[in-house]
Amino acid sequence: MRVAGLAADSATRGTMGTPKNPNNEQPPTNNYFTYFRTKISTTNMSNHPISAFIEKYTKRLQINLLACLCFSIVIFLLSSCSKENHAPSATITSFTPSNGVTGTTVLITGSNFSVTPGNNLVKFNGTTATVIASTGSSITAIVPVGSTNGTITVTLNGVTATSSSSFIVDPDLYLLGVNKGGASYYAYWKNGNPFNITGVNGAGAIAVSGPDVYITSSVSISSNKDQGAISKNGNITLLDAGATTQFAGPSAIFISGSDVFAAGWEQTAKGEFFAKYWKNGKGVVLSDTTSTSYSGKSGFATDIFVSGTDVYVGGNVNNNAVFWKNGVLTTLSTNNSGVNSIVVSNGDVYAAGEEVNASNIRVAKYWKNGVAVSLSDGTTDSYLSAIRVVNNDIYATGGVNTVATYWKNGAPSSLYSGPFNSSSFAMALSTTGDVYIALLIGPDSSNGYSTALWKNGILTNPFLGTNTWSMCLGQ
């Protein structure tokens, strides 16, 4: 049979374009394409136009079926995602405590949290925290290192919940002193946790710059000689000493940029004391006992403050209150007196200490630019151990008789009302206005002296068996 084409071979076409079936074969009703494709292939119709027609539309049908299948899968996936994204969003209703140092455990209360801790992304003002536990209504997280004051956020399934109030990150608190019963006699505490200080004969003051902890100390050079030193993160560096120095006591420290300043005293083999400060280990003698001005006099440096390029050192010479600015001496009192603390604010120099009056009573006193201001009435022994000035407010601490006392702009407040004596030797102020004071309480019959922390009028439980005298806040 010759097939010339559909148009020419009209005798083989039905009225509706269906080929005649002379053998009365019935194609399967469920698959005409397969039937005609088979018949054409066995009839040598490879060149007939109907073959191309069937081939084309068979492939098109297969493509359409595949497209429908893919479309159904996409719809299913989008539906699943839509259901997930429309899950109830997490909310934060509260958190406790409202403030704390890095490492503090914070309980966040809310709703729709994941019971899997790792699924809850918690941040303190943008810094990611470690989540240690969670339920649908609470999350327990640790305040991360480097976090700052700000809101707490919880992100879950791409949706973020934000607290309505800010968490306040307290500065790290450092104390220096004696840890009775500890692995080492001297120690410092960071947020209440003790760290041993080894290889020293004494510890004077503590300062922190970034992650670095600096401590002034003295170390044994021989059986009858000590030398001043500074420990940085446990690594000890000796301070230079005079040729006749037998003992040294650097008792104050100040960090200014990359420079480390210390102040204290050295004692000669003859028993003479002279005031001295060190900058990056190099000493500057303030009261040279070999000079005419200081001959036969004892000098001590008790505190140091650096403002710009000016170095201020407070102390006493022959029991007279003095301070030095860049090595130049200013005498504040010729009575039996001394300076225990010095600061500079807006160009004004504040030196705090004590002065004995005509009744032989010590008077708590500070000098502002050389002008004396008394903070006690002169009827009972009193003293100032530290002074700070923030926004023109003057903060001081010390003691009145046997009670640790705090003054703000001249108004006194007792820090302890318990059964034991108390005193105060260290104070620090945060940038947010919090006032921290270390109290020494005792002695009692069981623990001797103990240190307690006073913050904004609240006294914490004492660190039993400790005696601290220097304090600073982490930056």
C-alpha positions in Angstrom: 0.0 0.0 0.0 1.4 3.4 -0.9 0.6 6.2 1.4 1.3 9.5 -0.3 -0.1 11.8 2.4 -3.3 12.5 4.3 -4.6 15.1 1.8 -4.0 12.9 -1.3 -5.2 9.7 0.2 -8.7 10.8 1.1 -10.2 7.4 0.5 -8.5 6.1 3.7 -10.0 8.8 5.9 -13.3 8.8 7.7 -15.6 11.8 7.9 -14.1 12.9 11.3 -10.5 12.1 10.3 -10.5 8.6 11.9 -8.8 5.9 9.7 -10.9 3.1 8.4 -10.5 -0.3 10.0 -11.0 -2.9 7.4 -10.2 -5.8 9.8 -12.7 -4.5 12.4 -10.0 -4.2 15.0 -11.1 -2.3 18.1 -8.5 -0.1 19.7 -8.4 -0.1 23.4 -10.6 2.6 24.8 -8.1 3.7 27.4 -5.0 4.3 25.3 -5.6 5.3 21.6 -2.1 6.8 21.4 -0.4 3.5 22.2 -2.7 1.6 19.8 -2.1 3.8 16.8 1.5 4.1 17.5 1.9 0.4 17.5 -0.2 0.0 14.3 1.8 2.6 12.4 5.1 1.1 13.4 4.1 -2.3 12.1 2.7 -0.9 8.9 5.9 0.8 7.8 4.4 4.3 8.2 7.6 5.9 9.4 7.3 8.5 6.6 3.6 9.1 7.0 2.7 12.5 8.6 0.4 10.8 11.1 3.5 9.1 12.7 5.1 12.5 13.4 1.8 13.8 14.7 1.3 11.0 17.2 5.0 11.1 18.2 4.8 14.8 18.9 1.7 14.8 21.0 2.6 11.6 22.9 5.8 13.4 24.1 3.8 16.5 24.9 1.4 14.5 27.0 4.3 13.0 28.9 5.8 16.4 29.4 2.5 17.8 30.7 2.1 14.8 33.1 5.6 15.4 34.4 4.9 19.1 34.8 1.7 18.4 36.7 3.6 16.1 39.1 6.3 18.7 39.7 3.6 21.4 40.3 1.9 19.2 42.8 5.2 18.6 44.7 5.9 22.4 44.8 2.4 23.1 46.1 2.9 20.5 48.8 6.2 22.0 49.9 4.9 25.5 49.9 1.9 24.4 52.0 4.3 22.7 54.5 6.4 25.8 54.7 3.4 28.0 55.1 2.2 25.9 58.0 5.6 26.1 59.6 5.9 29.9 59.2 2.4 30.4 60.6 3.3 28.5 63.8 2.7 30.8 66.9 5.5 33.2 67.3 7.7 33.3 70.4 7.0 36.1 72.9 9.1 37.4 75.9 7.0 38.6 78.9 9.8 39.0 81.5 13.3 38.0 82.6 15.1 37.8 85.9 17.4 39.1 87.2 17.2 42.5 85.5 21.0 43.0 85.8 24.2 41.1 86.3 27.8 40.5 85.3 28.9 38.4 82.4 28.3 34.7 83.3 25.1 35.5 85.2 22.3 32.9 84.6 19.1 34.6 83.4 15.6 33.1 83.3 13.6 34.3 80.3 9.8 33.8 80.6 7.4 33.9 77.7 5.6 31.6 75.3 6.0 29.4 72.2 9.7 28.7 72.8 11.3 25.5 71.5 11.8 22.7 74.0 15.1 22.1 72.3 17.6 24.6 73.7 19.7 24.9 70.6 16.7 26.0 68.5 16.3 29.2 70.5 18.7 31.9 69.4 19.1 34.2 72.4 21.0 37.5 72.2 21.8 40.1 74.8 21.8 43.4 72.9 23.0 41.6 69.8 25.6 39.3 71.4 24.7 35.6 71.2 24.3 33.8 74.5 24.5 30.2 75.5 21.2 28.5 76.1 21.4 25.8 78.7 17.8 24.8 79.1 14.4 25.6 77.7 10.7 24.7 77.8 7.8 26.0 75.9 7.5 28.9 78.4 11.0 29.6 79.7 14.6 29.8 78.5 17.7 29.7 80.8 20.6 31.6 79.2 24.1 32.8 80.3 25.0 36.5 79.9 27.8 36.4 77.3 31.2 38.0 77.5 31.2 41.2 75.5 27.5 42.0 76.0 26.3 45.5 76.7 23.2 47.1 78.1 20.2 46.4 75.9 17.2 44.3 75.1 17.1 40.5 75.0 15.9 38.8 71.9 14.8 35.2 71.1 14.8 34.1 67.4 12.9 30.9 66.5 11.9 29.8 63.0 13.1 33.1 61.6 10.9 35.2 63.8 12.4 37.4 66.6 10.8 38.3 69.9 12.2 41.3 71.8 12.0 42.1 75.5 10.2 45.3 76.5 13.0 46.3 78.9 16.8 46.3 78.8 19.1 43.9 80.6 21.8 45.9 82.5 25.3 44.3 82.3 27.2 45.1 85.5 30.9 45.6 85.2 33.1 42.8 86.5 34.1 43.4 90.1 37.7 42.7 91.3 38.9 42.6 94.9 42.4 42.1 96.2 43.5 40.9 99.6 44.2 37.9 101.8 42.3 34.6 101.4 42.7 32.9 104.7 42.5 29.1 104.3 43.0 29.4 100.6 45.6 27.7 98.4 47.6 30.9 98.5 47.8 33.6 101.1 47.2 36.4 98.7 44.4 36.3 96.1 42.1 38.4 94.0 38.4 37.8 93.4 36.5 38.3 90.2 32.8 38.5 90.8 33.3 36.6 94.0 35.4 33.8 92.5 39.0 33.6 94.0 42.2 33.4 92.0 45.5 32.6 93.7 48.5 34.9 93.7 51.8 33.0 94.0 55.4 34.0 94.1 55.0 37.3 96.0 55.6 38.5 99.5 52.9 41.1 99.4 50.1 42.5 97.2 49.2 46.2 97.1 46.6 47.2 94.5 44.7 45.8 91.5 43.7 47.3 88.2 42.1 45.9 85.0 42.5 46.9 81.4 40.5 44.9 79.0 41.2 41.2 79.7 44.4 42.0 81.6 44.7 42.0 85.4 47.5 44.0 86.9 48.6 43.7 90.6 51.4 45.5 92.4 53.5 43.4 94.7 56.8 42.8 96.2 59.0 39.7 95.6 62.1 38.3 97.4 65.4 38.9 95.7 67.5 37.5 98.5 67.1 36.6 102.1 67.2 40.2 103.2 66.0 42.1 100.1 62.6 42.6 98.5 61.9 44.4 95.3 58.8 46.0 93.9 57.0 44.2 91.0 53.9 44.2 88.9 52.0 41.0 88.0 50.2 41.0 84.7 47.9 37.9 84.3 50.3 36.1 86.7 53.5 37.0 84.9 55.7 39.0 87.3 57.9 41.9 86.1 60.3 43.6 88.5 60.3 47.4 89.1 63.6 49.1 89.2 65.1 49.7 92.6 67.6 52.1 94.1 71.1 50.9 94.8 70.5 51.1 98.6 67.0 49.7 98.5 66.3 46.8 100.9 62.5 46.7 100.8 59.8 48.0 98.5 56.0 48.4 98.7 54.2 49.6 95.6 50.8 50.2 97.0 48.9 51.9 94.1 48.4 51.4 90.4 46.9 53.3 87.4 46.6 52.2 83.8 46.6 55.0 81.2 46.4 53.6 77.6 49.3 51.3 77.2 51.2 52.8 80.1 51.3 51.2 83.6 51.9 53.4 86.6 52.6 52.3 90.1 53.3 54.2 93.3 54.6 53.3 96.7 57.8 53.5 98.8 61.2 52.0 99.1 63.2 51.5 102.3 67.0 51.8 102.4 69.3 49.6 104.5 69.5 52.5 107.0 65.8 52.3 107.5 64.9 55.5 105.6 61.7 55.5 103.6 61.2 57.5 100.4 58.2 58.0 98.1 58.5 56.7 94.5 56.4 56.0 91.4 57.1 53.9 88.4 56.1 54.3 84.8 56.4 51.0 82.8 58.9 49.8 85.4 61.1 52.8 85.4 61.2 54.6 88.8 61.0 58.2 89.7 62.0 59.1 93.2 59.7 61.7 94.8 61.3 62.2 98.3 65.1 61.6 97.9 66.4 61.2 101.5 69.9 62.3 100.3 68.6 65.8 99.3 68.4 68.7 101.6 64.7 69.0 101.3 64.0 65.5 102.5 67.0 64.9 104.8 66.0 62.9 107.9 62.4 62.7 106.6 60.2 59.7 105.7 58.2 59.8 102.5 55.4 57.5 101.3 53.3 57.5 98.1 49.9 56.0 98.7 47.9 56.7 95.5 48.5 57.7 91.9 46.3 59.3 89.2 47.2 60.2 85.6 45.3 62.9 83.7 46.6 63.4 80.1 50.4 63.7 80.5 50.3 64.9 84.1 51.1 62.4 86.9 49.6 63.1 90.3 50.8 61.2 93.4 49.3 61.5 96.9 51.0 60.6 100.1 52.8 62.0 103.1 56.3 63.3 104.0 57.2 63.1 107.6 53.5 62.7 108.5 52.4 65.7 106.6 49.7 65.4 103.8 51.2 66.1 100.4 50.8 65.5 96.7 53.2 65.7 93.8 52.3 66.8 90.3 55.0 65.7 87.8 57.4 65.4 90.7 56.7 68.9 92.1 55.7 68.8 95.8 52.6 70.5 97.3 52.2 70.4 101.1 48.5 70.3 102.1 49.0 70.2 105.9 51.8 70.6 108.4 49.9 68.9 111.1 50.0 65.2 111.7 48.2 64.2 108.5 48.3 62.1 105.3 46.7 61.6 101.9 45.3 58.1 101.1 43.6 58.8 97.8 43.9 61.3 94.9 41.8 62.0 91.8 41.6 64.8 89.2 38.3 65.9 87.7 37.8 68.8 85.3 41.2 70.1 86.2 40.5 70.1 90.0 42.7 68.0 92.3 41.0 66.2 95.1 43.2 64.6 97.8 41.5 62.7 100.6 42.9 61.5 104.0 43.0 62.7 107.5 44.4 65.4 109.8 44.9 65.3 113.6 43.3 68.4 115.3 44.3 70.2 118.4 42.4 67.7 120.6 44.5 64.9 119.0 41.4 63.6 117.2 41.8 62.4 113.6 39.4 64.3 111.3 38.2 62.9 108.0 39.2 65.5 105.4 39.8 66.1 101.7 41.5 69.0 100.0 40.2 70.4 96.7 43.0 72.4 95.0 44.7 72.7 98.4 41.6 73.9 100.3 40.6 71.6 103.2 37.0 70.3 103.6 36.2 68.4 106.8 33.7 65.6 106.7 33.7 64.7 110.4 33.1 66.9 113.4 36.4 66.3 115.2 34.9 64.6 118.2 35.8 61.1 117.3 38.6 59.5 115.2 37.6 59.5 111.5 39.4 59.1 108.2 38.9 58.9 104.4 40.4 56.0 102.5 39.1 56.8 99.0 37.6 59.6 97.0 35.9 59.7 93.6 34.3 62.5 91.6 31.6 61.9 89.0 29.6 64.7 87.3 30.6 67.1 90.1 29.3 64.8 92.8 32.0 64.0 95.4 32.0 60.4 96.8 34.2 59.4 99.7 34.5 56.4 102.0 36.3 55.7 105.2 35.3 55.4 108.8 33.9 57.2 111.8 35.2 55.7 115.1 34.7 52.0 114.4 31.9 52.2 111.8 32.5 52.1 108.0 31.1 55.3 106.5 30.2 56.7 103.1 29.8 60.3 102.1 28.1 61.8 99.1 28.6 65.6 98.8 29.4 65.7 102.5 26.4 63.8 103.7 27.4 60.7 105.8 25.8 57.2 105.8 26.9 54.3 108.0 27.6 51.2 106.0 27.3 48.6 108.7 25.3 48.3 111.9 26.2 44.8 113.1 27.9 43.6 116.3 31.4 44.0 115.0 33.8 46.8 114.1 33.9 47.8 110.5 36.1 49.9 108.2 36.3 50.7 104.6 39.4 51.0 102.4 38.3 50.6 98.8 35.6 52.2 96.6 34.7 52.1 92.9 32.1 53.8 90.8 30.6 52.5 87.6 29.8 54.6 84.5 26.1 54.1 85.3 26.5 55.7 88.8 26.6 52.5 90.9 28.7 52.8 94.0 30.7 49.8 95.2 32.5 49.8 98.6 34.5 47.0 100.2 34.0 46.7 104.0 36.3 44.9 106.5 34.2 43.5 109.3 35.5 41.9 112.5 37.2 40.4 114.1 34.9 37.7 115.3 35.9 34.6 117.3 35.4 32.2 114.4 36.4 33.8 111.2 38.6 36.8 112.1 38.1 39.5 109.6 35.6 39.2 106.7 35.0 41.3 103.6 31.5 42.4 102.7 30.4 44.3 99.6 28.2 47.4 99.8 26.5 48.4 96.6 24.0 51.3 96.4 23.0 50.9 100.0 22.7 47.1 100.0 25.2 45.0 102.0 26.0 41.5 100.7 26.9 38.5 102.8 30.6 38.6 103.7 33.3 36.5 102.1 34.2 34.6 105.3 37.9 34.6 106.3 39.0 37.3 103.8 40.6 40.7 104.1 40.5 42.9 101.1 41.9 46.4 100.6 41.9 47.2 96.9 39.0 47.2 94.4 38.4 48.0 90.7 35.8 47.5 88.0 36.3 45.7 84.7 36.1 47.9 81.6 
